[in-house]
Amino acid sequence: MSSQWNNHGFPFLPGYTFRDITQSAFHRSQTLSYKNGYALPLRPSVGIGQEPLLSEQLTQQHINELSFERPDIAYATNDQPQYEDFIPAHVALDKKILRFHAYFLEEILYSPEEEYRVRPVMIYYYLEDDTMCIIEPTVENSGIPQGKRLKRQRFPNNERGEHYQWKDLNLGMDLEVYGVKYHITQCDPFTKEFMESEGIVLNEPEPMPEAPYSRRNKPNLELSHTTSSTFDKLYQFLHMDRKVLRFYASWVKFDAVYRDTWPVVIYYYLVDDTVEIREVHERNSGRDPFPLVMRRQRIPKKLKSEIFPSCVMEVSKEHVDEYYSPKDLQLGQTVRLLSHHFFLHNCDGFTKDYYKKNYPDMDMKAVEIPKTEDKKKKEIPPYNGFGSLEDSLQNCLSLIPEPPKVNVVKRIENDHKVLRYTAQLDSPYSKDEGRRFILSYHLSNDMISIFEKPMRNSGIIGGKFLEKTRIPKPGSSVDNPEFYSPADFAIGATVDVFSHRFVLTNADHYVLKYLESISSQIPSHTLDSLRQKLGVEMARNNPVEENGEEMGSAS
């Protein structure tokens, strides 16, 4: 009843409680204390409205026993069992695999030679996650797709959704997976030890059965008493390894139309009497770089049967009476290797020493082959008149024509240097009289351009008469053309420009100045004609100065 009313006589209902304004400590009172390292209940002073903490009273004797007793947690005793650390299954069974040898029978249809085929497989069981996989060992040249038959997975055991466990496997049992029965015959030592450690008794291992086809075609290994061969292959391998005879030959190919030869190198390996032929590729020969002519193999020299079918790609040892040997390779002779003719003309130093030591009767002297040069002289077709002579010639020299080479130094030094002449057209027609032309000679590229001065009421449109081009002299050949130069341009000379005749009548003063700077290369009559013509014009242009000089001298 007292717990439902407060100290003021009001019930404990919202709105009837009052906070003590004089209270200054709001912490919770301590109910436990530590003594000698142990938590013991504290008996505080019981006030009004407080109930004491009820706990079991401990005597002093119990307190002393607890204080002097050593806990087993810090100091373990031998009486208590030691627990090992927990290891999960995926760690303990990691990389632990059970391996079983098995086989399955493959039915062969429509074959008179065999009814079924025995195909061995390996069954792997992974203890980590209870998965399995089946792999068939690969047999070379079997013609059967082999390898992994079933990838790693959990194999179904029955229709209830259960899967195979390692407890379900044993020797001599049939493992049916996806409609195929695999009969387990053997296992490896680890699998046997693991199964026996788990209390499973393994059956006796069974041998792998042999297929009827393999049993029927098994070679008969009956004992035969034959005389041992005097030739020791082991001795040949130990003493002749990496010793090769090298011959330089010419592959001769001929038919009814033409005959052709090209160089090859023939290697004879003494370790197993095999021959290899390689082609020597030459630049600009017109042939693809196909180095291997004949792969390394033993080449038959004589067959047991003279009439041998040509459709046979490989000749077995039963059909060969004799193979090629070093004594059959003689310099200066033609040897026939697999229907191809090779003329041996030289060999290296090791080959000569080998023949000198083992075959002293054979003369291994090099044979000189006359070099036949069938190179035809390149004929350049005649000039067709299109484009310049140098540009048209580039089409005859290469498939993709390149621009002709120019004198870069000359072009830079003589850039914008032009020799100008005035000319008249020498024509039998009266309408061409009075036409005036300016002939410009460009020193940078030795080209000539002609410009016609326009004349009013002449009926002829003036302007560009000839583009810049090199003009050959009349009578020069296309093979060795001769072009006009400043040495040919004298006053009064006639210049033949593509069936048009021009007579030079005058020139500017720069022409005379430039030609005098190279007077050693210019004929004297050309300089005299220019001096005479330009000197008269200078006298006509400056008559006052000449009269003044005469008057001064007279006075």
C-alpha positions as CSV (number, residue, x, y, z in Angstrom):
1,M,0.0,0.0,0.0
2,S,2.9,2.3,0.7
3,S,4.4,1.7,-2.7
4,Q,1.3,3.2,-4.3
5,W,1.6,6.5,-2.4
6,N,4.4,9.0,-2.2
7,N,5.8,10.8,0.8
8,H,3.3,13.6,0.4
9,G,0.3,11.3,0.5
10,F,-0.5,11.5,-3.2
11,P,-0.9,8.5,-5.4
12,F,1.8,7.6,-8.0
13,L,-0.2,9.0,-10.9
14,P,0.8,11.5,-13.6
15,G,0.5,15.0,-12.3
16,Y,0.7,14.0,-8.6
17,T,4.5,13.6,-8.3
18,F,6.8,16.3,-7.2
19,R,10.6,16.7,-7.7
20,D,12.7,17.3,-4.6
21,I,14.3,20.7,-5.2
22,T,16.9,20.3,-2.4
23,Q,18.3,17.1,-4.0
24,S,21.9,17.6,-5.3
25,A,23.2,14.0,-5.8
26,F,21.6,11.9,-8.5
27,H,24.0,8.9,-8.7
28,R,22.9,5.4,-8.1
29,S,24.0,3.9,-4.8
30,Q,26.7,1.2,-4.9
31,T,25.6,-2.3,-4.1
32,L,28.8,-4.2,-4.7
33,S,32.4,-3.9,-3.5
34,Y,35.6,-5.8,-4.2
35,K,37.5,-7.7,-1.5
36,N,40.6,-9.7,-2.3
37,G,39.7,-9.6,-6.0
38,Y,36.1,-10.8,-5.6
39,A,32.8,-8.9,-6.0
40,L,30.9,-8.9,-2.6
41,P,27.5,-7.4,-1.8
42,L,27.7,-4.1,0.2
43,R,25.3,-3.6,3.0
44,P,24.5,0.1,3.0
45,S,22.6,1.9,5.6
46,V,19.0,1.2,5.2
47,G,17.0,4.4,5.0
48,I,13.3,5.2,5.0
49,G,11.6,3.5,2.1
50,Q,14.8,1.5,1.1
51,E,15.1,-2.3,1.3
52,P,18.5,-3.9,2.0
53,L,20.2,-6.0,-0.7
54,L,19.5,-9.6,0.1
55,S,22.5,-11.9,-0.5
56,E,24.0,-15.0,1.0
57,Q,26.2,-14.2,4.0
58,L,29.8,-15.5,3.6
59,T,31.8,-16.4,6.6
60,Q,35.4,-15.3,7.1
61,Q,36.6,-18.9,6.5
62,H,34.9,-19.0,3.1
63,I,36.4,-15.7,2.2
64,N,39.9,-16.9,3.1
65,E,39.4,-20.1,1.1
66,L,38.4,-18.1,-2.0
67,S,41.3,-15.8,-1.7
68,F,43.9,-18.5,-1.5
69,E,42.4,-20.8,-4.2
70,R,44.0,-20.8,-7.6
71,P,41.6,-20.6,-10.5
72,D,41.9,-23.5,-13.1
73,I,41.5,-21.0,-15.9
74,A,45.0,-19.5,-15.5
75,Y,46.7,-22.7,-14.4
76,A,45.4,-25.8,-16.1
77,T,45.7,-29.2,-14.3
78,N,46.5,-32.5,-15.8
79,D,43.2,-34.0,-14.6
80,Q,41.1,-31.9,-17.1
81,P,41.0,-33.0,-20.8
82,Q,42.7,-30.8,-23.5
83,Y,40.4,-29.9,-26.4
84,E,41.9,-29.6,-29.9
85,D,41.2,-26.6,-32.2
86,F,38.2,-27.0,-34.5
87,I,39.1,-27.5,-38.2
88,P,36.3,-27.2,-40.8
89,A,35.8,-29.9,-43.4
90,H,36.7,-27.7,-46.4
91,V,40.2,-27.1,-44.8
92,A,40.8,-30.6,-43.5
93,L,39.8,-32.3,-46.7
94,D,41.3,-29.8,-49.1
95,K,43.1,-31.4,-52.1
96,K,42.3,-34.9,-50.9
97,I,40.9,-36.9,-53.9
98,L,39.9,-40.5,-54.2
99,R,40.9,-42.0,-57.6
100,F,39.4,-45.1,-59.1
101,H,40.2,-47.0,-62.3
102,A,37.1,-48.0,-64.3
103,Y,35.9,-48.8,-67.8
104,F,32.8,-48.8,-69.8
105,L,31.7,-50.8,-72.9
106,E,30.9,-48.9,-76.1
107,E,28.7,-50.9,-78.5
108,I,29.9,-50.9,-82.1
109,L,27.2,-51.1,-84.7
110,Y,27.5,-52.4,-88.3
111,S,31.1,-53.6,-87.9
112,P,32.1,-57.2,-88.8
113,E,35.4,-56.9,-86.9
114,E,34.2,-55.9,-83.4
115,E,31.0,-55.8,-81.4
116,Y,32.0,-53.6,-78.5
117,R,35.0,-51.6,-77.4
118,V,36.5,-51.3,-73.9
119,R,37.3,-47.7,-73.0
120,P,39.2,-47.1,-69.7
121,V,38.4,-44.0,-67.6
122,M,39.5,-42.4,-64.3
123,I,36.9,-41.5,-61.7
124,Y,37.9,-38.7,-59.3
125,Y,36.0,-38.1,-56.0
126,Y,36.7,-34.8,-54.2
127,L,36.3,-35.2,-50.5
128,E,36.1,-31.4,-50.0
129,D,32.6,-31.0,-51.4
130,D,31.5,-34.6,-52.5
131,T,31.8,-33.8,-56.2
132,M,33.1,-36.3,-58.9
133,C,34.4,-36.1,-62.4
134,I,35.2,-38.7,-65.0
135,I,38.2,-38.4,-67.4
136,E,39.2,-40.7,-70.2
137,P,43.0,-40.9,-70.8
138,T,44.0,-39.7,-74.3
139,V,45.4,-42.3,-76.6
140,E,47.5,-40.9,-79.5
141,N,46.1,-41.6,-83.0
142,S,43.0,-43.3,-81.7
143,G,40.6,-41.3,-83.8
144,I,38.2,-41.1,-80.8
145,P,37.3,-37.9,-79.0
146,Q,38.8,-38.4,-75.5
147,G,39.5,-36.4,-72.4
148,K,37.0,-35.1,-69.9
149,R,33.7,-37.0,-70.2
150,L,31.8,-35.5,-67.2
151,K,32.9,-32.3,-65.6
152,R,33.1,-31.9,-61.8
153,Q,29.7,-32.1,-60.3
154,R,27.6,-34.2,-57.8
155,F,26.4,-37.3,-59.5
156,P,22.7,-38.3,-58.9
157,N,22.3,-41.7,-57.2
158,N,18.6,-42.4,-57.4
159,E,15.3,-40.8,-58.3
160,R,14.8,-39.4,-54.8
161,G,17.4,-36.7,-55.3
162,E,20.2,-38.3,-53.4
163,H,23.8,-38.1,-54.6
164,Y,26.7,-40.5,-54.6
165,Q,28.9,-40.4,-51.5
166,W,32.3,-41.9,-50.9
167,K,30.7,-44.6,-48.8
168,D,28.8,-45.9,-51.9
169,L,32.0,-46.6,-53.9
170,N,33.8,-49.9,-53.9
171,L,35.9,-52.1,-56.2
172,G,34.0,-54.5,-58.5
173,M,30.8,-52.4,-58.5
174,D,29.0,-50.7,-61.3
175,L,28.6,-46.9,-61.1
176,E,25.7,-45.8,-63.3
177,V,25.8,-42.2,-64.2
178,Y,23.5,-40.6,-66.8
179,G,22.7,-44.0,-68.4
180,V,26.3,-45.2,-68.7
181,K,27.7,-48.0,-66.5
182,Y,31.2,-47.6,-65.3
183,H,32.7,-50.7,-63.8
184,I,35.3,-49.9,-61.1
185,T,38.3,-52.2,-61.1
186,Q,41.2,-50.7,-59.0
187,C,42.1,-47.7,-56.9
188,D,45.3,-45.9,-55.9
189,P,47.1,-46.5,-52.4
190,F,45.7,-43.3,-50.9
191,T,42.1,-44.3,-51.7
192,K,42.7,-47.7,-50.3
193,E,44.1,-46.3,-47.0
194,F,41.3,-43.8,-46.6
195,M,38.5,-46.3,-47.2
196,E,40.0,-48.8,-44.8
197,S,40.5,-46.1,-42.1
198,E,36.8,-45.3,-42.4
199,G,35.9,-49.0,-41.8
200,I,35.0,-49.9,-45.4
201,V,36.2,-53.2,-46.6
202,L,37.3,-53.0,-50.3
203,N,36.8,-55.8,-52.7
204,E,39.6,-57.5,-54.6
205,P,40.9,-55.5,-57.6
206,E,40.1,-56.7,-61.0
207,P,42.2,-56.6,-64.2
208,M,41.2,-54.4,-67.1
209,P,39.6,-56.5,-69.8
210,E,40.9,-56.6,-73.3
211,A,38.8,-55.8,-76.3
212,P,38.2,-58.6,-78.8
213,Y,39.6,-56.5,-81.7
214,S,42.8,-55.7,-79.8
215,R,43.2,-59.3,-78.8
216,R,42.7,-60.5,-82.4
217,N,45.2,-58.0,-83.9
218,K,47.8,-58.4,-81.2
219,P,51.2,-59.1,-82.8
220,N,52.6,-62.6,-82.4
221,L,55.7,-62.3,-80.2
222,E,57.1,-65.7,-80.6
223,L,60.7,-66.3,-79.9
224,S,62.9,-66.2,-83.0
225,H,66.6,-67.0,-83.1
226,T,68.3,-64.6,-85.5
227,T,71.9,-63.7,-85.8
228,S,72.6,-60.3,-84.3
229,S,73.5,-57.5,-86.6
230,T,77.0,-56.3,-86.9
231,F,75.9,-52.7,-87.1
232,D,75.3,-51.1,-83.7
233,K,72.7,-48.3,-83.7
234,L,73.7,-47.2,-80.2
235,Y,77.3,-46.8,-81.4
236,Q,76.1,-44.7,-84.3
237,F,74.0,-42.5,-82.1
238,L,76.8,-41.9,-79.6
239,H,79.5,-41.2,-82.1
240,M,77.6,-39.7,-85.1
241,D,75.2,-37.3,-83.3
242,R,75.4,-33.7,-84.6
243,K,77.6,-34.7,-87.4
244,V,76.1,-33.6,-90.7
245,L,77.5,-33.8,-94.3
246,R,76.7,-30.7,-96.3
247,F,76.6,-30.6,-100.1
248,Y,76.0,-27.6,-102.3
249,A,73.9,-28.6,-105.3
250,S,71.7,-27.2,-108.1
251,W,68.1,-28.4,-108.4
252,V,67.7,-29.1,-112.1
253,K,64.1,-28.9,-113.5
254,F,63.6,-29.4,-117.2
255,D,60.8,-30.4,-119.5
256,A,60.0,-30.1,-123.2
257,V,59.7,-26.3,-123.0
258,Y,62.4,-24.9,-120.8
259,R,65.2,-25.9,-118.4
260,D,65.7,-24.2,-115.0
261,T,68.1,-24.5,-112.1
262,W,68.4,-22.9,-108.7
263,P,70.8,-23.5,-105.8
264,V,70.0,-25.8,-102.9
265,V,71.8,-27.3,-99.9
266,I,71.6,-31.0,-99.1
267,Y,72.2,-32.1,-95.5
268,Y,73.0,-35.8,-94.8
269,Y,72.6,-36.7,-91.1
270,L,75.0,-39.4,-90.1
271,V,73.2,-40.3,-86.9
272,D,70.2,-41.9,-88.7
273,D,71.1,-41.7,-92.4
274,T,68.4,-39.1,-93.2
275,V,68.5,-36.4,-95.9
276,E,67.1,-32.9,-95.8
277,I,67.1,-30.4,-98.7
278,R,66.8,-26.6,-98.2
279,E,66.6,-24.0,-100.9
280,V,69.0,-21.0,-101.1
281,H,66.8,-17.9,-101.6
282,E,68.3,-15.3,-103.9
283,R,67.2,-11.7,-104.1
284,N,65.1,-10.7,-107.1
285,S,64.8,-14.3,-108.2
286,G,61.1,-14.1,-108.7
287,R,60.4,-17.0,-106.3
288,D,58.8,-17.1,-102.9
289,P,61.1,-17.6,-99.9
290,F,60.2,-21.3,-99.3
291,P,63.3,-22.7,-97.6
292,L,62.4,-26.3,-97.1
293,V,62.3,-28.3,-100.3
294,M,62.3,-31.8,-98.7
295,R,61.8,-32.7,-95.1
296,R,64.2,-34.8,-93.2
297,Q,63.7,-38.5,-94.1
298,R,65.4,-41.6,-95.3
299,I,65.3,-41.7,-99.1
300,P,65.0,-45.1,-100.8
301,K,67.5,-45.8,-103.5
302,K,66.3,-49.2,-104.8
303,L,62.9,-50.8,-104.3
304,K,62.3,-54.5,-104.1
305,S,59.7,-54.4,-106.8
306,E,60.5,-52.6,-110.1
307,I,56.8,-51.9,-110.7
308,F,55.7,-49.9,-107.7
309,P,52.4,-48.0,-107.5
310,S,52.9,-44.3,-107.8
311,C,49.9,-43.5,-105.7
312,V,51.7,-44.6,-102.5
313,M,52.6,-41.6,-100.5
314,E,55.0,-43.3,-98.0
315,V,57.1,-46.3,-98.8
316,S,57.5,-48.7,-95.9
317,K,60.7,-50.6,-95.0
318,E,59.3,-53.9,-96.4
319,H,59.3,-52.4,-99.9
320,V,62.8,-50.9,-99.8
321,D,65.9,-52.9,-100.7
322,E,68.5,-50.1,-100.2
323,Y,68.6,-46.5,-98.9
324,Y,70.9,-43.7,-99.9
325,S,74.3,-43.7,-98.0
326,P,77.3,-41.3,-98.1
327,K,79.0,-43.5,-100.8
328,D,76.2,-42.6,-103.2
329,L,76.8,-38.8,-103.1
330,Q,79.7,-37.9,-105.4
331,L,80.7,-34.4,-106.5
332,G,80.3,-33.7,-110.2
333,Q,77.4,-36.2,-110.6
334,T,73.6,-35.8,-110.7
335,V,71.7,-37.7,-108.0
336,R,68.0,-38.5,-108.2
337,L,66.2,-38.0,-104.9
338,L,62.4,-38.7,-105.0
339,S,62.1,-38.1,-108.7
340,H,64.1,-34.8,-108.5
341,H,67.5,-34.3,-110.0
342,F,70.2,-32.5,-108.1
343,F,73.7,-31.8,-109.4
344,L,76.4,-31.9,-106.6
345,H,79.2,-29.4,-107.3
346,N,80.7,-28.6,-103.9
347,C,80.8,-29.5,-100.1
348,D,82.1,-28.0,-96.9
349,G,85.4,-28.9,-95.1
350,F,84.0,-31.4,-92.6
351,T,82.4,-33.4,-95.5
352,K,85.8,-33.5,-97.4
353,D,87.6,-34.7,-94.3
354,Y,84.9,-37.4,-93.7
355,Y,85.2,-38.7,-97.2
356,K,89.0,-38.6,-97.1
357,K,89.0,-40.7,-93.9
358,N,86.2,-43.2,-94.7
359,Y,86.1,-43.2,-98.5
360,P,89.6,-42.4,-99.8
361,D,88.8,-43.8,-103.3
362,M,86.2,-41.0,-103.9
363,D,87.5,-37.8,-105.3
364,M,85.7,-34.8,-103.7
365,K,86.9,-31.9,-105.8
366,A,84.6,-29.0,-106.4
367,V,83.1,-28.5,-109.8
368,E,82.8,-25.0,-111.2
369,I,79.4,-24.2,-112.7
370,P,79.5,-21.7,-115.6
371,K,77.3,-18.7,-114.8
372,T,74.9,-18.0,-117.5
373,E,73.7,-14.5,-117.6
374,D,70.4,-14.4,-119.3
375,K,69.7,-10.9,-118.3
376,K,68.1,-9.0,-121.2
377,K,68.9,-5.4,-121.9
378,K,66.1,-3.2,-120.8
379,E,64.5,-1.6,-123.8
380,I,62.9,1.7,-123.3
381,P,59.9,2.3,-125.6
382,P,59.9,5.4,-127.8
383,Y,58.7,8.7,-126.4
384,N,55.0,9.2,-127.1
385,G,54.9,12.9,-126.6
386,F,52.8,13.0,-123.5
387,G,54.3,14.9,-120.6
388,S,58.0,15.7,-120.2
389,L,60.7,13.2,-121.3
390,E,61.8,12.6,-117.7
391,D,58.3,12.0,-116.3
392,S,57.5,9.5,-119.1
393,L,60.7,7.7,-118.5
394,Q,59.8,7.0,-114.9
395,N,56.9,4.8,-116.0
396,C,59.4,2.5,-117.7
397,L,61.7,2.2,-114.7
398,S,59.2,1.2,-111.9
399,L,55.7,0.1,-111.5
400,I,54.9,3.0,-109.3
401,P,56.6,6.0,-111.0
402,E,58.5,8.5,-108.8
403,P,59.2,12.1,-109.7
404,P,62.5,12.6,-111.4
405,K,65.4,13.8,-109.3
406,V,66.4,17.4,-109.5
407,N,69.4,19.4,-108.6
408,V,68.3,21.0,-105.4
409,V,71.4,23.3,-105.0
410,K,71.0,24.7,-108.5
411,R,67.3,25.3,-108.0
412,I,67.9,27.2,-104.7
413,E,70.8,29.3,-106.1
414,N,69.1,30.3,-109.3
415,D,65.5,30.7,-108.0
416,H,63.7,33.6,-109.7
417,K,66.6,34.1,-112.1
418,V,65.2,34.5,-115.6
419,L,66.9,35.4,-118.9
420,R,64.5,37.3,-121.2
421,Y,64.8,37.7,-124.9
422,T,62.5,39.3,-127.5
423,A,61.7,37.3,-130.6
424,Q,59.8,37.3,-133.8
425,L,57.9,34.4,-135.4
426,D,59.6,33.3,-138.6
427,S,56.5,32.2,-140.6
428,P,55.7,32.1,-144.3
429,Y,52.2,33.5,-143.6
430,S,51.8,37.2,-143.9
431,K,49.3,37.3,-141.0
432,D,52.1,36.4,-138.6
433,E,54.2,39.4,-139.4
434,G,54.5,41.9,-136.6
435,R,53.8,39.4,-133.8
436,R,56.2,40.0,-130.9
437,F,57.2,37.4,-128.3
438,I,59.1,37.3,-125.1
439,L,61.2,34.1,-124.6
440,S,62.1,33.5,-121.0
441,Y,64.8,31.0,-119.9
442,H,64.5,29.9,-116.3
443,L,68.0,29.1,-114.8
444,S,66.6,27.1,-111.9
445,N,65.3,24.2,-114.1
446,D,66.5,25.0,-117.6
447,M,63.0,25.4,-118.9
448,I,61.7,27.9,-121.5
449,S,58.4,29.7,-121.6
450,I,57.1,32.0,-124.4
451,F,54.7,34.9,-123.9
452,E,53.1,36.9,-126.8
453,K,52.6,40.6,-126.5
454,P,49.0,41.6,-127.2
455,M,48.5,44.0,-130.1
456,R,45.4,46.0,-130.7
457,N,43.4,45.4,-133.9
458,S,45.7,42.5,-134.9
459,G,43.0,39.8,-134.6
460,I,45.3,37.6,-132.5
461,I,44.8,37.1,-128.8
462,G,48.0,37.6,-126.9
463,G,49.1,35.9,-123.7
464,K,50.8,32.6,-122.8
465,F,52.1,30.9,-126.0
466,L,54.1,28.1,-124.3
467,E,54.2,26.7,-120.8
468,K,57.5,26.1,-119.0
469,T,59.2,23.1,-120.6
470,R,62.6,21.9,-121.8
471,I,63.0,22.3,-125.6
472,P,65.2,19.8,-127.4
473,K,67.4,20.9,-130.2
474,P,66.4,19.8,-133.7
475,G,68.2,16.6,-134.8
476,S,68.7,15.3,-131.2
477,S,67.5,11.7,-130.5
478,V,65.1,10.6,-127.8
479,D,67.7,8.3,-126.1
480,N,70.2,11.1,-125.8
481,P,68.4,14.4,-126.2
482,E,70.2,17.7,-126.3
483,F,68.3,20.8,-124.9
484,Y,68.7,24.5,-125.6
485,S,70.9,26.5,-123.2
486,P,71.9,30.2,-122.9
487,A,75.0,29.5,-125.0
488,D,72.7,29.0,-128.0
489,F,70.8,32.2,-127.6
490,A,72.7,34.8,-129.7
491,I,71.1,37.8,-131.2
492,G,69.7,36.8,-134.6
493,A,69.8,33.1,-133.8
494,T,66.8,30.9,-134.7
495,V,65.2,28.8,-132.0
496,D,63.1,25.8,-133.2
497,V,60.2,25.3,-130.7
498,F,58.0,22.3,-131.7
499,S,57.9,23.2,-135.4
500,H,57.7,26.9,-134.7
501,R,60.8,29.1,-135.6
502,F,61.6,32.1,-133.5
503,V,64.3,34.7,-134.3
504,L,65.9,36.4,-131.3
505,T,66.0,40.2,-131.8
506,N,67.0,41.6,-128.5
507,A,67.7,40.8,-124.8
508,D,67.7,42.6,-121.4
509,H,70.9,43.9,-119.7
510,Y,70.8,41.1,-117.1
511,V,71.4,38.5,-119.8
512,L,74.7,40.1,-120.8
513,K,75.7,40.6,-117.2
514,Y,75.0,36.9,-116.3
515,L,76.7,35.5,-119.4
516,E,79.8,37.6,-118.8
517,S,80.0,36.1,-115.3
518,I,80.2,32.6,-116.9
519,S,82.1,33.7,-120.0
520,S,84.2,30.5,-120.0
521,Q,81.1,28.4,-120.8
522,I,79.6,30.8,-123.4
523,P,80.8,31.0,-127.0
524,S,82.4,34.3,-128.0
525,H,80.0,35.0,-130.9
526,T,77.1,34.8,-128.5
527,L,78.7,37.4,-126.2
528,D,79.7,39.6,-129.1
529,S,76.2,39.7,-130.6
530,L,74.8,40.7,-127.2
531,R,77.4,43.4,-126.6
532,Q,76.9,44.8,-130.0
533,K,73.1,44.9,-129.7
534,L,73.0,46.2,-126.2
535,G,75.8,48.7,-126.8
536,V,73.9,50.3,-129.7
537,E,70.8,50.6,-127.6
538,M,72.7,52.2,-124.7
539,A,74.1,54.8,-127.1
540,R,70.6,55.5,-128.5
541,N,69.1,55.9,-125.0
542,N,71.9,58.3,-123.7
543,P,72.8,60.7,-126.6
544,V,73.1,63.8,-124.4
545,E,75.8,62.3,-122.2
546,E,77.9,61.3,-125.2
547,N,77.6,64.9,-126.7
548,G,78.6,66.4,-123.3
549,E,81.7,64.3,-123.1
550,E,82.8,65.3,-126.6
551,M,82.2,69.0,-125.9
552,G,84.3,68.7,-122.7
553,S,87.2,67.1,-124.5
554,A,87.2,69.7,-127.2
555,S,87.3,72.6,-124.8
